[in-house]
Structures are given as C-alpha cells and as structure tokens.
Amino acid sequence: MKTDIHNINYIKNESFINNLTTIIYALIPVFLIIGTAVSEFAIILLTLRYLVEIFILKKINLFKNNLLYFLLIIYLALLVNLIFSININNSILRDLFFIKYIIFTIGTIHFLSKKKDRLFLIFKIWALIVIIFSFDLFIQFFTHKNLIGLSSPIKYHRLSGFMGDELKAGSLLLSISFTSACFLIVHTKLKNTALFLLFIFLITIFITGDRSNFIKSSIVTFFLLLVIDKKYLKKIIFLLLLSVTIISFIISNNVVFKNRYLDKLYFELKDNSYNISNYIKSNEYGKIYNSAYTLFLEKKIFGLGNKNYRIICEENFHHKYDLNIKDVESLKCNTHPHQIYFEILSEHGLFGLMILLSMLFTFIYHNLYYVYKSKNIFLTSMFILIITTFIPLLPGGSFFTSFNATLFWINFSFYYAYRDICNQIK
C-alpha cells in the first residue's frame, strides 16, 4: 500500500514530459509485441527529446559521459564499413542512423539515473507485462491458440503468443523477464513470488520452442543462482528440481519437443561424438554459417557491408558484385547469418570483429569486478544478459535489426543507469 502511494506521489511530482517519457520506456515491450515499427517510433521520439536537451536546452553534457567515446568508436567503425560496402544502398540507413542509439543510450542513462523511481516504476510495469505475456504463451501451448485467438505460424513447434506471425517470443522473454524478476527480488517485498517467477520464465522460454534462447536463459539462470542470497537455497533447490521435472516431462510426452530437444539436439550431438563443430556443419544453421564464412573469405578486411549478407539471395550476385565464389550452389540463402560472429565476419570483416571484441572485453573489464563485488542480483542479471548476446555459435537474430537493437541498447542503457543509482545510494 505504501509503495502504491509512493508511486502516485512520484507521478504527481513529475512533469508531463517526464511522465510520458517514463511510460514510453515502460511500454517498450508492448510496442515490440505490436511491431518493430511502433517500437522504432518510440525510440525515435525519445532520441528527439534527448537531442533537444543536448543541443538546445543544454541539459545533457554529452562529453561528461565516458560511454560516449565507447559508442563513437562503434559508430566510426560503421562509417568505415559503409565506405567499403559493396552495396551502399543496403548499408546506409543502418550505418548512418546508428547515431540514434548513441543519443538514446546517453539520454536514457541521464534521465533514469537522476531519479531511481523512474527506473523502478518501469520495471514494475515490465514485470506485469511479462507475466501476462507468459500466461498467454502457456494458453497457446495447451490450446494452440492464445487469449485473443492467435495461432503460431509454426503450430506445435514454436509459440508466438500476442506476436502473431513473429517467432520472437523467446527473444523478448529472455531480454525482459529475468531482469524484471530480479528487480522484484531486490527492490520489493515480493521476493518469494519473484523467485518463483524466475523459474516460471525459464519454463516459458522452453515451451516457446526457441532452443537457442532457452540455452541462453539456462546460462543466465545458472549465474543468477551463484549470487542469489543463500537464505533462499532450499526454495531454489525445490524450484530448480520442479523446473527440471516439468521440462523433462514435456520432452518425454510431447513428440515435437522430443524431436527438437532430444533427436535434433542431444542425439545428433552424440552421433557427432559431442564434437560441436561437426554437429553444426551437419545442420541447417551450419549451412548458413558456411555461407557467411565463404563471403567473409571474399572480403576479409572490411566485409561485404552492413545488411549485405542477403545479397546471396540475388540472382547472379557473384557476378554482379564481382565475387570469385566457385561453388555458388553450396551457399545457403538467407536474410542474415543467424549468428553474431558470422554476421560481423561476413558483413564487417576482421576490422569489424576486432572492434566488436575490443568493445566486449572493455565492457567486461570495466564491469565484471564491480558486478561481482556488488552481490546485487538485479545488476548481475542485466550484466549477464548483455554478455549472452555475444555467446559464440548459438544462433540468433541480426544484431542490427530494429527489434534486437532496441532490446540490446535499452538493456545496456538500463544497466548503466542502475549502476549510477547504486553509486548514488552508496
């Protein structure tokens, strides 16, 4: 009750524009569910606000935040990528307009770190959204239709819930569910409920049929259990055993899940003597990775250019773009390589990979000890979530698409905003 009154008083004390900004952040998951055009519009609105505050109102000092230089290196690398792109028309929008994520990130950190109530209100709403979204996915899992009558485009194999034809439920859940649960554990009295939700979200990602994001969510769960307060140990063991039992039961009694998780994952890996490299070469993703690697060999230093992997779908592309590929028929056509390192190699080359790894190791170097020392499961959840984006070999969406970029940069911004809040509390 006190928390509700505190939230109401906080809203009353804020200006209309600040309340609107907070609500836009809180509804980002809903915008992503509706469609990336809506979420992209929201990001642009927030970016425009921060542009005004930076260059007209002078409320934000860009150069005061050291992250600016970190982000500018990435932007300069994209501009170099654009120069060497074999199809500038494909690359130009993604490369040039990456600047919006720089403004968005710096502005978000400035806005949210000034008053912790803003960030806390956002995560309370996120928690409610993800609970409803997860419940809807369970309805679709059991009835094959969600609460509003939508079916998955790959019925029985994957769940989409409110996202309709988009098979991105696992990605969305991974990006918002664990941080929401961990927020509730650290900053509310609903600790036991939040702990239960943590494992419910793990099971929900499993039933979406998204194997890659389930593996990532299992990794996130593992690291969270290392830092969670040991007074919850008995409850954690019980919930963990319960989750394993439920997942095992589903695999044993559902033909589709048995095929996806046992036959296509475990037994095929076993048939390849647990050699991950051979296993990947033998499946469909391996063919896509091979196509990306073949294109990388054509343009090793700077790659083909952002968004240019898809050119293999074009007829006579190797002649059109002056590429010396001998066995064109062996290339697997797709819109993107479905793996971040193969995406970077094929479209950004060794130069792009060097920038990516430098930025990743810099982030880890400057934050790992701080996160470890804090023993804060909420901070840890955001840190680990960022790192899971860069796990090798596991398939995923393109790093630069609007959907994935929105999720990544909003979580990246929230991490630094909350870190600043933690420093203020000290």
N, C-alpha and C positions, 0 to 999 in steps of 0.2 A: 504494500500500500504506500509506504514511504517512497519507494522507488518510483511508483507511478506519479505521485505528487511532484517529486523532484523533476521528472521528465516534463511534466506540464509546465512547471515554473521555468524550466530551462527554455522551452519553446516560446513562452511568453516574453522572455527577456532577450530573445534573439530578433534580429531584423528580418523582414520578409525575405530578402535576397539570401540571407544566411540559412534560414529555414528551408527555402526552396532548394538551395544547394545541397543541404543535408539529405533532403527527401530524394533528390535525384540519385545521390550515391546509394541510398538505401534501396532504391528500386532498380538498380542496375541489373540484378539477377532476373527480375521480371522483364525488363527490356530485352535482355538476351534471350529469354524464353520466347518472347513475341517475335523477335527477329533482329538480326545484326544491324539492319538499317535504323531501327529505333535506338539501339544501344549506341550506335555510332553518332547519331544526332545528339544524344545525351552527353557523350564525351566532347563533342564539338562545342556544345553550349557551355560546359564547364571550362573548356580551354579558352573560349572567348571571354568569359568572366575574368580569368587569370591574366589574359593578355591586357585587358583594360586596367587591372590592378597593378600590373608590372610597368606598362609603358605610359599610361595616362594618369592614374591616381597615385602611382609611385608607392603603393602599399607593400609590394613584394620586391625585395632586393635579390635579383637572380644570382648575382655573383657572391652572395653571402653563403649560399648552399654549395658545398663542395661536390655534391652529386651532379651539379650542372656540368662539370668538366668530364665526369664519368660518362654522362649521356651524350655530350658533344662529340666525344671520341667515336661513339657508335654512329652518330649522325654523319660525321665526316667520312667514316668508312662506307656508309651507304651512298654518299655522294661520289666517292671513288668508284663504287660498284656501278653507279649509274653511267659514269663516263665510259666504262668498259663493257656495258651491257650490249649484247648482240641484238636486242630488240628494246630500244628505249621506250617505245610506246607501252610495252607491258610493265616496265620497271618504274617509270617516272612518278606515278602517283604514290606508290608505296614508299619510294625512297625520299622524295621531297617532303611529303606530308607526315613523315615520321616525326617531324618537328612538333606536331601537336602532342605527342606523348611526352616530350621533354617539358613543354609548358604545363601539361596536365599533371605530370609527376611532381614537379616543383611546387605548383599551385596547391595540389592536394595535400602534400606534406605541410605546407604553410597553414592551410585552412584547418586541417584536422588536429594538428599538434598544439594549436593555440588554446583549444578547449576540449578536454577529453570527453565531455558529454556528447559532442558531435559524433565522434567515432563510436562511442558506446551505444548510442541510440541506433546508429546504422547497423551494428552487429546484432542488436536485439531484433530489429526488423528482418535482417538476413536469416536469423535463426528461425523465425516464424515462417518465412518464405520457404526455406529448405525443408522444414518439417512437412508443410503442405505438399511440396513437390515430391518428397519421398513417399508420403502416404499415397499420392496419386499413382506413383510408379508401382507400388505394391498392388493397387487395384488393377492396373493394367497387366501386371504379371499373372494374377489369378484369373482375371476375366477376359483378358486380351483386348479390353477397351478401358480407357481411363475415365475419369469422372465426367468428362464432357463428351464422351463417346468416340474419342480418337483412338485409332489403332496404329501400331508401329508399321513403318514401311517394310520392315523385315520381321513379319509376325513370327512369334515363337523363338526367334533368335536374339533379337535386340529390343530394348524398350526405349520409347521416346517421350512418353507422358504428354505434358502440355506442349512439347516442342514439335508435335505432329510428325512431319516427314524428316525432320532433322535428327540424326542419331548422335546427339551431343550431350545427352543427359549425364553420362558418366563423367565427362569433362567438366560440366558445370558443377556437379556434386563434389567432385574432387577439389575444385577451386574454392568453394564456399562453405561446405558442410563441416569439415574438421575445424576450421578456424572459428566458425560460429559456435560449435560445441565447446571448444577450448575457451572461448570468451566467457561462456556461461559458467564454466568451471572456475575461472579465476575471478570474475567480477560480479557474480550474482550468488544468491543463496541456493540456486537450483543445481548444486554440484552433483548430487546423485542422479538427478534426471539427465543432466548433461553428459555424465559418464555413460549412462545407458544409451543416449542418443549417439554417442561416438561410435558404438558398435552397431547400432541400427543403420547408421550412414554407411558403414563398411559393408554390411549385408546388402543395402540398397544398391550400392555401386556394383556389387557382384551380380545382382539379378538384372541389371541393365544389359548384361552380356558383353560389356566392354572390358575385355581381358586386360588390355594394356593399363587402363586406368584403375582396374581392380588391383593389379600388381603394384602400381604406384601408391594406391591407398593403403595397401598392406605395409609398404615400406614406411609411409607416414605414420601409421598406427604403431609400428614397431618402435620408432624413435620417440614418439609421444609417451609410450609406456615406460621408457627409460627415465623420463624426467617428471612423471606424474608423482604426486605425493604418495609415499609408501603406506599411508594410513588407509588408502583405498585398495590395497593389494588384494585382499580377499574378494572384494567386489569385482576387481579387474580379472582375476583368475576365473571367477564364475562366468562373467560376461564373455571372456575370451573362449572358454570351453563351450559355452552356449552358441556363440557365433560359428565356431568350427563345426559343431554338431549340425547346426541348421544348414550351413553351406555344404557339408558332406551329404546330408540327407537330400538336398536339392540335386546335387550331382548324381547321386545314386538312383534317384527316382524320376529324373527328367532326362529324356533321351537327347534333347538338344544340348543341354548343359553338359551331359556326359560326353557327348561328341566334341563340344568346344573345349572343355577343360581337361578331359582325360585323353580322348583319342587324338585330338588335334594339337594338344599341348604336351601333356606328360608322356604319352606313349610314343609320339613322333620324336620327342626329345630323347627318349630312351632308345629308340631304334637308331638314332644317330650317336649312340654311346655318350649321351649327355654333352656332345660337342655343340655348343651354341652356334658356332659359325656354320657348321654343316646343316644344322636344323633350319637356320634362317635361309640358307641357299635353297632349301628344298620346298619352301612355302611361297605363297604369293607375294608377301612383303619382301622376300629375298629378291624376287624378280624386279620389284620396284627399286629396291636399294641398288641392285646391279645396274639398272638403267641410269640412276643418279651418278654412280661411280664412273660409268662409261662416259657420261657427259662431263664429269669433272676432269677426266684424262684429256679431254679436248681443250679445256681452258683452265689449266691448273692454278694459275696465279690469282686471277680475279673472277673466275667462274663465268657462267652464261649471263648473269644479271638477275636481279630480283624478279621473281614470278615467271622466269623463262624455262623452268623445267618442263612446263606444259607444252613447249614447242614440239616435243616428240609426237604429240597428237596431230600435228600438222602434216599434210601430205608433202613428201619430198623435202622435209625440213632440213635434212643433212646437206642437200644441195643449196637450198635457199639461204642457209646460214653458213655455208662454206665449212662444213664439218666433215672430217675424214673418218667417219664411222663405217666399218666394213660390214658388220652383221647387224643391219638395222632391224631385221625381223626379231632379233632376240631381245629387243628393248620393250619393256612393259610400259605402255602409255598410261599416264595419269595426270591429274592437275598439280600434284606436288609429291615429293618423295616420301611423305608419311613418316619421316624421322628427322629430327632437328639437325644432326650432324651431316647426314647425306644431303639435306636441303642446303646447308651452309656450303658444303664442299662443291656441289653441282652449280649453285647459283652465285656463290660469293668466293669460291676458291680458297686457296691456302691463306691468302690475305684475310679473308673474312673469318676463317677458322681461327687464325691467330688472334684476331680482335675478340672473338667470342670467348676463347679460352682465357685470354688475359683479363677480360671483364669478369668472368665467372670466378677465377681464382682471386681476383682483387676483392670481390664481394665476400667470398668465403673467408679470406684472410682478415678482413676488417670487421667481420661479424661473428665468426664461429665462437671465439673465446667469450665474447660479450653474451651471446645467447646461452652458452654453457654455464657461465657464471651466474646468470640471472635466475636460472631454475624456474623460469616462467613458461608454463606450457602453452600459453596463448602466443607469446613471442616465438617460441620454438616452432609452433605449428605453421606460422607464416614463413619462417626461415626455411623449414624443410620443404614446404610447398613450392617455394621459389626454386630450390635445388632440384626437385623432382622433374622440372621442365627439361633438365639437361642430362637425364639418365640415358646412357648410350643404348643403342639397339632397339629399345622399346618403341613401337610405332606410335604416332600421334598426329595431330593436325599441324598445319603450317604455322610456324612461329609468327609470321607477319600478317596473317588474315585478321580481319577486324574482331572476330569472336575470340580467338586465342590471345591476340594482343591486348584486348580490353581486360580479359581476366588476369593476364600476367602483370600488366602495368598497374592495375588497380590494387592487386595484392602486394606488389613491390612498393607502391606508394604507402599503403596502409602499414606495411612493416616499418618503414622509416618514421611514419607519423607516430606509431605506437612506441617505437624506441625513444623518440624525443619526449613523449609523455612520461615514459618510465624514468628518464633522466631528470625531468622536472619534479617528479614525485620524490626522488632521492634528495 
